[in-house]
Amino acid sequence: MSETRHHINPPILTHARELRQPQTPAEAKLWACLSSRQVGGFKFRRQHPIDRFIVDFYCPACRLVIEIDGDTHAEQVEYDQARTSWLSEQGYHVIRFSNREVVQHLDEVIEVILGECQGLISPAPQPSPHMGEKAERPT
């Protein structure tokens, strides 16, 4: 599925660029694995703007949003839920991990991300050919 280009509000784009610089340790650790198509050949972006939101990581090929929740997210549960709902309504698939999960269980986090990507892009099953049909032979 190709990504439709949307105009990004310049202040949001500027803020997204600023957020790319001071990565948390968990974000840096995950980005070291996601960058350069290291996970299943999928391209990821970090601190990517989507409408009025800036998501931690994004895979355009399967419209997967990955959020890393630090301590501050405990204070903004309702905001995160509303944001996830809005993204889902727009056709994005959102998964969340805590900083602790990324730092302590990185291999498992990567497995989940790869599984999500593969599941989101797997083609729909094709109908099988009719059994018993014979090809016509030239005479």
NORNORCOR-V297581 format. One record per residue. RES is the residue in one small letter. SS is DSSP state (2 for helix, 1 for strand, 0 for the rest). D_LAST is the distance of its C-alpha to the last C-alpha in Angstrom with 2 decimals. Layout:
res=RES ss=SS d_last=D_LAST
res=RES ss=SS d_last=D_LAST
This chain:
res=m ss=0 d_last=45.37
res=s ss=0 d_last=47.25
res=e ss=0 d_last=50.99
res=t ss=0 d_last=52.45
res=r ss=0 d_last=55.39
res=h ss=0 d_last=58.63
res=h ss=0 d_last=61.99
res=i ss=0 d_last=64.27
res=n ss=0 d_last=67.93
res=p ss=2 d_last=69.75
res=p ss=2 d_last=72.37
res=i ss=2 d_last=69.68
res=l ss=2 d_last=67.85
res=t ss=2 d_last=71.15
res=h ss=2 d_last=71.99
res=a ss=2 d_last=68.59
res=r ss=2 d_last=69.22
res=e ss=2 d_last=72.70
res=l ss=2 d_last=71.37
res=r ss=0 d_last=69.12
res=q ss=0 d_last=72.18
res=p ss=0 d_last=74.17
res=q ss=0 d_last=71.55
res=t ss=0 d_last=72.70
res=p ss=2 d_last=72.23
res=a ss=2 d_last=69.44
res=e ss=2 d_last=67.64
res=a ss=2 d_last=68.01
res=k ss=2 d_last=66.68
res=l ss=2 d_last=63.61
res=w ss=2 d_last=62.98
res=a ss=2 d_last=63.09
res=c ss=2 d_last=60.01
res=l ss=2 d_last=58.18
res=s ss=2 d_last=58.65
res=s ss=2 d_last=56.24
res=r ss=2 d_last=53.18
res=q ss=0 d_last=54.33
res=v ss=0 d_last=53.14
res=g ss=0 d_last=49.36
res=g ss=0 d_last=49.09
res=f ss=0 d_last=50.48
res=k ss=0 d_last=52.90
res=f ss=0 d_last=56.17
res=r ss=1 d_last=59.07
res=r ss=1 d_last=62.62
res=q ss=1 d_last=65.21
res=h ss=1 d_last=62.59
res=p ss=1 d_last=63.67
res=i ss=1 d_last=61.81
res=d ss=0 d_last=63.59
res=r ss=0 d_last=67.22
res=f ss=1 d_last=66.55
res=i ss=1 d_last=66.23
res=v ss=1 d_last=64.11
res=d ss=1 d_last=64.66
res=f ss=1 d_last=61.06
res=y ss=1 d_last=57.86
res=c ss=1 d_last=54.17
res=p ss=0 d_last=52.49
res=a ss=0 d_last=48.89
res=c ss=0 d_last=49.50
res=r ss=0 d_last=52.69
res=l ss=1 d_last=54.67
res=v ss=1 d_last=58.45
res=i ss=1 d_last=60.53
res=e ss=1 d_last=64.23
res=i ss=1 d_last=66.83
res=d ss=1 d_last=69.81
res=g ss=0 d_last=73.20
res=d ss=2 d_last=76.54
res=t ss=2 d_last=76.90
res=h ss=2 d_last=73.92
res=a ss=2 d_last=75.99
res=e ss=2 d_last=78.16
res=q ss=0 d_last=75.33
res=v ss=2 d_last=73.08
res=e ss=2 d_last=72.91
res=y ss=2 d_last=72.06
res=d ss=2 d_last=69.27
res=q ss=2 d_last=67.87
res=a ss=2 d_last=67.97
res=r ss=2 d_last=66.35
res=t ss=2 d_last=63.56
res=s ss=2 d_last=63.00
res=w ss=2 d_last=62.82
res=l ss=2 d_last=60.37
res=s ss=2 d_last=58.16
res=e ss=2 d_last=58.24
res=q ss=0 d_last=57.04
res=g ss=0 d_last=53.99
res=y ss=0 d_last=55.46
res=h ss=1 d_last=55.45
res=v ss=1 d_last=58.88
res=i ss=1 d_last=59.89
res=r ss=1 d_last=63.45
res=f ss=1 d_last=65.11
res=s ss=1 d_last=68.80
res=n ss=2 d_last=70.37
res=r ss=2 d_last=71.14
res=e ss=2 d_last=67.51
res=v ss=2 d_last=66.40
res=v ss=2 d_last=69.24
res=q ss=2 d_last=69.22
res=h ss=0 d_last=65.57
res=l ss=2 d_last=63.59
res=d ss=2 d_last=60.67
res=e ss=2 d_last=60.17
res=v ss=2 d_last=60.48
res=i ss=2 d_last=57.79
res=e ss=2 d_last=55.48
res=v ss=2 d_last=56.03
res=i ss=2 d_last=55.39
res=l ss=2 d_last=52.16
res=g ss=2 d_last=50.98
res=e ss=2 d_last=51.84
res=c ss=2 d_last=49.99
res=q ss=2 d_last=46.84
res=g ss=2 d_last=47.05
res=l ss=2 d_last=47.57
res=i ss=2 d_last=44.62
res=s ss=0 d_last=42.00
res=p ss=0 d_last=39.00
res=a ss=0 d_last=38.35
res=p ss=0 d_last=35.85
res=q ss=0 d_last=32.30
res=p ss=0 d_last=30.43
res=s ss=0 d_last=28.14
res=p ss=0 d_last=24.41
res=h ss=0 d_last=23.56
res=m ss=0 d_last=23.20
res=g ss=0 d_last=20.44
res=e ss=0 d_last=17.92
res=k ss=0 d_last=14.46
res=a ss=0 d_last=12.42
res=e ss=0 d_last=9.14
res=r ss=0 d_last=6.29
res=p ss=0 d_last=3.80
res=t ss=0 d_last=0.00
